[in-house]
Amino acid sequence: MSRTPGAGRGSAGQKIEQALEKALDPLATALKRATTPARPASAPAPAAPGKPGLQVSPLAVPFPAITPIAGVEIATARAGFYKHERDDLVVFRFARGTTCAGVFTRHKVGSAPVDWCRRHLDAEGGGSDVRALVVNAGCANAFTGKAGADAARRTASEVAKRFGCRQRDVMLASTGVIGVVLDDRRIAARLNDVEAGLDADAWLRAGQGIMTTDTFPKGSFAECEIDGHRVRIAGIAKGSGMIAPDMATMLAFIVTDADIHPNVLRAMLGLHVRTTFNSVTVDGDTSTNDTCLLFATGASGAPRIGRVGDRRLKDFSRALDRVMLDLAHQLVRDGEGATKFVKVTVDGAASPASARKLAKSIADSPLVKTALAGEDANWGRVVMAVGKTEEPVDRDRLAIRFGPHVAAIEGAPSPHYDEAKMSAYMKNAEIDITVDVGSGRASATVWTCDLTKRYVEINGDYRS
C-alpha cells in the first residue's frame, strides 16, 4: 500500500528537520522538560562509607577479592584528620629490596608529598629499596610552603625510624583540603597502633582509608606469569572529583610481587598511564596531589627483569594495564554525582594527539555532560565540542553515533535518525559516543561521566 507524503513517521526531510531542532535548540528541550511530569523518585541509595551524607554511586562496583601480595603488609588507623569516626591513615610496609616508580601531577602548585616522592625517586639510585608508603586523607598538605615540606619530612623520618630504613625510602601521599599544613603529630601518635596492626590482607581497609568524597573503595587484582612463575598485581585508588589527570590520577597505589628494576617499572608505568589514568575525566580539573606509585617486592620467586624490552614481561604488561584501566574506570564510575558511565571515542583524526584532544574536549564539555545527565542525545553539543578545539576536522565527513544509533553522517543529520530509539538508548547507565572527524586514521578513547546537580551540592560544602 502506498503512503501519501508526510504520513506515518514522516519523510526523510521531516526527520532531518526534527533532528536539527532537537540538536540545535536547547531551549525547546528545556521547555519540554519543564512541562513533563517528573518520574517517581526511586528508593534512597545506601549511604557511602566515606564522608557523611553521601550516597553510594549508582555506578559503583564491588571491591574485588585480593589475594595477599608477598612482601607487603598494610595497616590503617584513625589519625583524626576528619571530624567523624573513620580511618584516615594508611601505611604500607615493604620487604627489603622493593623497587618503586611513580608518575605525578604536572600541576604548577604540586603538594609537599608529590615534591618529596618525585625528588627521591628521581635521585641516583632512587626507587631501588623503598620500604614504606604513608598515605593520609583529609589534608592535602598542598600550597603549604616550607611548613608543609617540613611536615612531610618529619613524617618520613618517624616512619623510617620504625621500619629501620632511610627517610628517602619512605614514599608519601596526601589527599584532602588544599592550603592546610599537615599536622604530622597526628600520624606519629598512631605509629604504635600501625606497627601492631600490619596485615597482608588489609586491601579493603586501605581502599576505604584513602577515600575523601569517594562513595565506594576502589580496588583491582590480576595474576599473570613471568618466565613460568605466577605473579600477582593488586592496586587501590581514590578519586571522585578534581579528576582530569596529567601523568597520574588522584591517588593510585599498585603493588606486585614481581622482581623488576626501577627503570623498567618507570617505563611500564609511563606506557600504560596514558591510556588508563590519563584517559579519564570527571570535571576537567587536575589535582595538586595526583600520584600513581608502582611497587615491586620481588617476593614471587620470578627472575629479576632488568631490561625494558624483555619479552618475559609481555603477560605482566597486559595484566598491569588491566589493573590500571579497571581502577581508572572506577574513578569515573564514582564521579561526584555521576549517573552515567560514558565512553567517548574519536576516529578518523589527523594524529593520535589530535584524536585525544578531540575526545577530551567532548568528555570535558559541561554542555555535553549535562545533556547526558538529562538523558538527552543532544549531538549538536558534540559538534560544538569538536569544532572548538581547532584540531583538523572535515566538516563534510563528520559522523556521530550514540551507541549503535547514527545521529549525524557526512556532515549532516542522519536521514534515518530515530528520536524514540535514541531517547531509549540514553536511559542506559553506560553510554558510548563515537565521532569520526574524517581527517585521518588516528583514534583515541576517553572515559567520562555526566554532570548532575549532585556535583554542585557535593563541592559546595566540600570543607564542611
C-alpha positions as CSV (number, residue, x, y, z in Angstrom):
1,M,0.0,0.0,0.0
2,S,1.4,3.4,-0.9
3,R,1.5,6.3,1.6
4,T,0.9,10.0,1.0
5,P,3.8,12.3,1.7
6,G,4.1,13.0,5.4
7,A,2.1,10.0,6.5
8,G,3.3,7.6,9.3
9,R,6.6,8.5,11.0
10,G,7.4,11.2,8.4
11,S,9.6,11.7,5.4
12,A,13.4,11.8,5.5
13,G,13.2,15.5,5.2
14,Q,11.0,15.8,8.2
15,K,13.3,13.5,10.2
16,I,16.2,15.7,9.4
17,E,14.2,18.8,10.4
18,Q,13.2,17.2,13.7
19,A,16.8,16.1,14.4
20,L,18.1,19.6,13.8
21,E,15.5,21.0,16.1
22,K,16.5,18.5,18.8
23,A,20.2,19.1,18.5
24,L,20.4,22.8,18.0
25,D,17.5,24.2,20.0
26,P,18.3,23.5,23.7
27,L,15.6,26.0,24.7
28,A,12.9,23.8,23.2
29,T,14.3,20.8,25.0
30,A,14.3,22.7,28.3
31,L,10.7,23.9,27.8
32,K,9.6,20.4,27.0
33,R,11.2,19.1,30.2
34,A,9.6,21.8,32.3
35,T,6.1,20.7,31.3
36,T,6.8,17.0,31.6
37,P,5.8,15.4,34.9
38,A,8.7,14.2,37.0
39,R,9.3,10.5,37.3
40,P,8.6,8.9,40.6
41,A,11.6,9.1,43.0
42,S,13.4,5.8,43.5
43,A,14.3,4.4,46.8
44,P,17.2,6.2,48.5
45,A,20.7,4.9,47.7
46,P,22.7,3.4,50.6
47,A,25.0,5.7,52.5
48,A,28.6,5.8,51.5
49,P,31.4,4.6,53.9
50,G,33.4,7.9,53.4
51,K,32.1,11.4,54.0
52,P,28.8,11.5,55.9
53,G,25.7,12.4,53.8
54,L,27.0,10.9,50.6
55,Q,25.1,8.1,48.8
56,V,26.9,5.3,47.1
57,S,27.2,5.9,43.3
58,P,24.6,4.0,41.3
59,L,27.6,3.0,39.0
60,A,29.6,1.5,41.9
61,V,31.3,-1.8,41.6
62,P,32.1,-4.2,44.5
63,F,35.6,-4.3,45.9
64,P,37.3,-7.4,44.5
65,A,38.8,-10.3,46.4
66,I,42.5,-9.5,46.6
67,T,45.0,-12.3,47.4
68,P,47.8,-11.1,49.7
69,I,50.9,-9.9,47.8
70,A,54.1,-11.4,49.1
71,G,56.4,-8.7,50.5
72,V,53.8,-6.1,51.6
73,E,51.8,-5.6,54.8
74,I,49.2,-2.8,55.4
75,A,47.7,-1.1,58.4
76,T,45.1,1.6,58.8
77,A,44.3,3.9,61.7
78,R,42.3,7.0,62.6
79,A,44.7,9.9,62.9
80,G,41.8,12.5,63.3
81,F,42.1,14.5,60.1
82,Y,38.3,14.1,59.8
83,K,35.8,15.1,62.5
84,H,33.8,11.9,62.0
85,E,34.8,8.4,63.0
86,R,36.8,6.8,60.2
87,D,40.3,5.6,59.4
88,D,42.2,8.3,57.5
89,L,45.8,6.9,57.7
90,V,47.1,4.1,55.6
91,V,50.7,2.7,55.9
92,F,52.3,0.0,53.7
93,R,55.5,-1.8,54.8
94,F,57.5,-3.4,52.0
95,A,60.2,-6.1,52.1
96,R,63.8,-5.1,51.6
97,G,64.8,-4.5,48.0
98,T,61.3,-3.4,46.9
99,T,61.6,-1.2,43.8
100,C,59.3,1.7,43.0
101,A,58.4,4.1,40.2
102,G,55.9,6.9,40.2
103,V,54.2,9.4,37.9
104,F,52.9,12.7,39.3
105,T,50.8,15.7,38.6
106,R,52.1,18.4,36.3
107,H,50.1,21.0,38.3
108,K,52.2,24.1,38.9
109,V,51.3,24.0,42.6
110,G,52.3,20.4,43.5
111,S,51.9,19.2,47.0
112,A,54.7,18.6,49.6
113,P,54.2,14.8,49.3
114,V,54.5,15.0,45.5
115,D,57.7,17.0,45.8
116,W,59.1,14.5,48.3
117,C,58.4,11.4,46.2
118,R,59.5,13.0,42.9
119,R,62.8,14.2,44.4
120,H,63.8,10.9,45.9
121,L,62.6,8.7,43.0
122,D,64.5,10.9,40.6
123,A,67.7,10.8,42.6
124,E,70.5,8.5,41.7
125,G,69.6,5.0,42.9
126,G,66.1,6.3,43.7
127,G,63.4,3.6,43.9
128,S,65.8,0.7,44.4
129,D,64.9,-0.1,48.1
130,V,61.6,1.5,49.1
131,R,60.4,0.3,52.4
132,A,57.2,2.2,53.2
133,L,54.3,4.2,51.9
134,V,52.3,6.6,54.2
135,V,49.0,8.0,53.0
136,N,46.7,10.3,54.8
137,A,43.2,11.5,53.8
138,G,41.6,14.8,55.0
139,C,44.6,17.1,54.5
140,A,46.3,17.6,51.1
141,N,49.3,19.4,52.5
142,A,49.4,21.4,49.3
143,F,50.2,25.1,48.9
144,T,51.7,25.0,52.4
145,G,55.3,26.2,51.7
146,K,58.2,25.3,53.9
147,A,55.9,24.3,56.8
148,G,54.3,21.6,54.7
149,A,57.6,20.4,53.4
150,D,58.9,20.1,56.9
151,A,55.8,18.2,58.0
152,A,56.3,15.7,55.1
153,R,60.0,15.2,56.0
154,R,59.2,14.6,59.7
155,T,56.6,12.0,58.7
156,A,59.1,10.2,56.6
157,S,61.6,10.4,59.4
158,E,59.3,8.9,62.1
159,V,58.3,6.0,59.8
160,A,61.9,5.4,58.8
161,K,62.9,5.0,62.4
162,R,60.1,2.4,63.0
163,F,61.0,0.4,59.9
164,G,64.8,0.7,60.0
165,C,65.3,2.4,56.7
166,R,66.3,5.8,55.3
167,Q,63.9,8.7,55.0
168,R,64.3,8.7,51.2
169,D,62.9,5.1,51.2
170,V,59.6,6.2,52.6
171,M,57.0,7.4,50.0
172,L,54.3,9.9,51.0
173,A,50.9,10.8,49.6
174,S,48.1,13.1,50.9
175,T,44.6,14.0,49.8
176,G,42.0,16.4,51.2
177,V,41.7,20.1,51.6
178,I,44.3,22.4,49.9
179,G,46.1,25.1,52.0
180,V,46.2,23.3,55.3
181,V,49.6,22.2,56.7
182,L,49.7,18.6,57.7
183,D,49.7,18.0,61.4
184,D,52.3,15.2,61.3
185,R,52.0,14.7,65.1
186,R,48.7,13.0,64.4
187,I,50.5,10.4,62.3
188,A,53.4,9.9,64.7
189,A,50.9,9.4,67.6
190,R,49.4,6.4,65.7
191,L,52.5,4.6,64.6
192,N,52.5,2.2,67.5
193,D,49.0,1.0,66.5
194,V,50.0,0.9,62.9
195,E,53.1,-1.2,63.5
196,A,51.0,-3.6,65.6
197,G,48.2,-3.8,63.0
198,L,50.3,-4.6,59.9
199,D,48.5,-7.3,57.9
200,A,49.0,-8.8,54.5
201,D,45.2,-9.0,54.0
202,A,44.1,-5.4,54.5
203,W,43.5,-4.1,51.0
204,L,39.8,-3.3,51.6
205,R,40.6,-1.3,54.7
206,A,43.3,0.5,52.8
207,G,40.9,1.4,50.0
208,Q,38.5,2.8,52.5
209,G,41.1,4.7,54.4
210,I,42.2,6.8,51.5
211,M,38.6,7.9,50.5
212,T,37.6,11.6,50.6
213,T,34.3,12.2,48.7
214,D,34.6,8.8,47.2
215,T,31.4,6.7,47.7
216,F,33.0,3.3,47.4
217,P,36.5,1.9,47.8
218,K,38.3,1.1,44.6
219,G,40.5,-2.0,44.1
220,S,41.7,-4.3,41.4
221,F,43.6,-7.6,41.2
222,A,45.2,-9.7,38.5
223,E,47.5,-12.7,38.1
224,C,50.0,-13.4,35.3
225,E,53.2,-15.3,34.6
226,I,56.8,-14.2,34.2
227,D,59.1,-17.0,32.9
228,G,56.7,-19.7,34.2
229,H,56.4,-18.1,37.7
230,R,53.0,-17.0,39.0
231,V,53.0,-13.2,39.7
232,R,50.3,-11.1,41.4
233,I,49.3,-7.5,40.9
234,A,47.0,-5.6,43.2
235,G,46.0,-1.9,43.4
236,I,43.8,0.6,45.1
237,A,42.8,4.1,44.0
238,K,40.8,7.1,45.3
239,G,39.2,9.9,43.3
240,S,35.8,11.3,42.7
241,G,36.1,14.9,41.8
242,M,39.0,17.1,40.5
243,I,39.7,14.3,38.0
244,A,41.5,15.3,34.8
245,P,44.9,13.8,35.4
246,D,48.1,14.7,33.7
247,M,50.5,11.8,34.2
248,A,48.6,10.3,37.1
249,T,45.3,10.2,38.9
250,M,44.1,11.5,42.2
251,L,45.9,8.7,44.2
252,A,46.7,5.2,43.0
253,F,49.0,2.6,44.6
254,I,49.8,-0.7,42.8
255,V,51.9,-3.5,44.2
256,T,53.3,-6.6,42.5
257,D,55.4,-9.4,43.8
258,A,57.4,-9.5,40.6
259,D,61.2,-8.6,40.7
260,I,61.6,-5.6,38.3
261,H,64.3,-2.9,38.1
262,P,63.1,0.6,38.9
263,N,63.9,1.8,35.3
264,V,61.7,-0.9,33.9
265,L,58.9,-0.1,36.3
266,R,59.2,3.5,35.3
267,A,58.9,2.7,31.6
268,M,56.0,0.4,32.0
269,L,54.1,2.9,34.2
270,G,54.6,5.6,31.7
271,L,53.5,3.3,28.9
272,H,50.2,2.4,30.5
273,V,49.3,5.6,32.3
274,R,48.5,7.4,29.0
275,T,45.6,5.0,28.0
276,T,44.3,4.5,31.5
277,F,44.6,7.1,34.2
278,N,45.3,9.8,31.7
279,S,42.3,8.9,29.6
280,V,39.6,9.6,32.2
281,T,38.0,12.8,33.3
282,V,35.2,13.8,35.7
283,D,35.3,17.6,35.7
284,G,38.3,18.8,33.8
285,D,40.2,19.8,36.9
286,T,43.7,18.5,37.7
287,S,44.7,17.9,41.3
288,T,47.7,19.3,43.1
289,N,48.3,15.9,44.6
290,D,47.9,13.5,41.6
291,T,50.1,10.5,42.4
292,C,50.5,7.0,41.0
293,L,53.1,4.7,42.6
294,L,54.0,1.2,41.4
295,F,55.9,-1.1,43.8
296,A,57.6,-4.5,43.0
297,T,58.5,-6.5,46.1
298,G,60.4,-9.3,44.2
299,A,59.0,-11.9,46.6
300,S,57.3,-14.1,43.9
301,G,60.4,-16.1,43.0
302,A,60.2,-14.9,39.4
303,P,63.6,-13.9,37.8
304,R,64.6,-10.3,38.0
305,I,63.7,-8.3,35.0
306,G,66.3,-5.6,34.3
307,R,65.7,-4.7,30.6
308,V,62.7,-2.7,29.3
309,G,62.3,-4.8,26.2
310,D,62.4,-8.2,27.9
311,R,59.8,-10.4,26.2
312,R,59.1,-12.2,29.5
313,L,57.2,-9.0,30.6
314,K,54.5,-9.4,27.9
315,D,51.9,-11.2,30.1
316,F,52.8,-8.9,33.0
317,S,52.4,-5.8,30.9
318,R,48.9,-6.9,29.8
319,A,47.9,-7.6,33.4
320,L,49.2,-4.3,34.7
321,D,47.2,-2.5,32.0
322,R,44.1,-4.3,33.1
323,V,44.5,-3.3,36.7
324,M,45.3,0.3,35.9
325,L,42.3,0.6,33.4
326,D,40.0,-1.0,35.9
327,L,41.0,1.5,38.6
328,A,40.7,4.4,36.2
329,H,37.2,3.3,35.2
330,Q,36.2,3.1,38.8
331,L,37.2,6.7,39.3
332,V,34.8,7.7,36.6
333,R,32.0,5.5,38.0
334,D,32.4,7.4,41.3
335,G,32.5,10.8,39.7
336,E,30.8,13.2,42.1
337,G,27.1,12.9,41.5
338,A,27.6,10.7,38.4
339,T,24.7,8.6,37.0
340,K,26.2,7.7,33.6
341,F,29.5,6.0,32.6
342,V,30.4,7.3,29.2
343,K,33.0,6.1,26.7
344,V,34.0,8.7,24.1
345,T,35.8,7.5,21.0
346,V,37.2,9.7,18.2
347,D,38.1,8.1,15.0
348,G,39.5,9.5,11.7
349,A,41.7,12.1,13.4
350,A,44.9,13.5,11.8
351,S,47.1,12.2,14.6
352,P,46.8,10.3,18.0
353,A,47.4,13.6,19.8
354,S,44.7,15.3,17.8
355,A,42.3,12.4,18.5
356,R,43.0,12.6,22.2
357,K,42.4,16.3,22.3
358,L,39.1,16.0,20.5
359,A,37.9,13.2,22.7
360,K,38.8,15.1,25.9
361,S,37.1,18.2,24.5
362,I,33.8,16.2,24.2
363,A,34.3,14.4,27.6
364,D,35.1,17.6,29.5
365,S,32.3,19.8,28.0
366,P,29.8,20.8,30.7
367,L,27.1,21.1,28.0
368,V,27.7,17.6,26.7
369,K,27.8,16.2,30.3
370,T,24.6,18.0,31.4
371,A,22.8,16.7,28.3
372,L,23.9,13.2,29.3
373,A,22.6,13.8,32.8
374,G,19.2,14.8,31.3
375,E,19.3,11.7,29.0
376,D,19.2,14.0,26.0
377,A,21.1,12.9,22.9
378,N,21.9,16.5,22.0
379,W,24.5,15.7,19.4
380,G,24.7,19.4,18.5
381,R,26.7,19.9,21.7
382,V,29.1,17.2,20.5
383,V,29.6,19.1,17.2
384,M,30.3,22.2,19.3
385,A,32.9,20.4,21.5
386,V,34.6,19.0,18.4
387,G,34.8,22.3,16.5
388,K,36.1,24.5,19.3
389,T,39.4,22.5,19.6
390,E,40.9,24.0,16.3
391,E,42.0,20.4,15.5
392,P,41.8,19.2,11.9
393,V,38.1,18.3,11.2
394,D,36.4,17.7,7.9
395,R,33.0,19.2,8.5
396,D,31.5,17.5,5.4
397,R,32.6,14.0,6.6
398,L,31.7,14.4,10.3
399,A,29.7,11.4,11.7
400,I,28.3,11.0,15.2
401,R,26.9,7.8,16.9
402,F,25.3,7.2,20.3
403,G,25.8,3.5,20.8
404,P,24.6,1.8,17.6
405,H,22.3,4.8,16.7
406,V,23.6,7.2,14.0
407,A,22.8,10.9,14.8
408,A,24.8,12.5,12.0
409,I,26.6,11.4,8.9
410,E,28.6,13.1,6.2
411,G,28.4,16.4,8.0
412,A,24.6,16.4,8.3
413,P,21.8,14.9,10.4
414,S,21.2,11.2,9.6
415,P,18.2,10.7,7.3
416,H,17.5,7.6,9.4
417,Y,17.6,9.4,12.8
418,D,15.0,7.8,15.1
419,E,14.3,10.0,18.1
420,A,12.4,7.3,20.0
421,K,15.3,4.8,19.7
422,M,17.8,7.4,20.6
423,S,15.9,8.5,23.7
424,A,15.5,4.9,24.9
425,Y,19.3,4.4,24.5
426,M,20.1,7.5,26.6
427,K,18.4,5.9,29.6
428,N,21.2,3.4,29.9
429,A,23.7,3.7,32.7
430,E,26.5,3.1,30.2
431,I,26.7,5.2,27.0
432,D,29.1,5.1,24.1
433,I,29.7,8.2,21.9
434,T,31.6,7.7,18.7
435,V,32.7,10.6,16.5
436,D,34.5,10.3,13.1
437,V,36.1,13.6,12.2
438,G,37.2,12.4,8.7
439,S,40.7,13.9,8.8
440,G,42.9,10.8,9.0
441,R,43.3,7.4,10.6
442,A,44.1,8.0,14.2
443,S,41.8,7.1,17.2
444,A,41.6,7.8,20.9
445,T,39.2,6.9,23.7
446,V,38.4,8.8,26.9
447,W,36.0,7.8,29.6
448,T,33.9,10.3,31.5
449,C,30.6,10.7,33.4
450,D,27.6,13.0,33.3
451,L,27.4,16.3,35.3
452,T,24.5,16.5,37.7
453,K,23.1,18.8,40.4
454,R,24.8,16.5,43.0
455,Y,28.2,17.6,41.8
456,V,27.4,21.1,42.7
457,E,26.0,20.0,46.1
458,I,29.0,17.9,47.0
459,N,31.5,20.5,46.1
460,G,29.5,23.4,47.5
461,D,30.2,22.1,51.0
462,Y,33.4,20.2,50.5
463,R,35.2,21.6,53.5
464,S,32.3,21.1,56.0
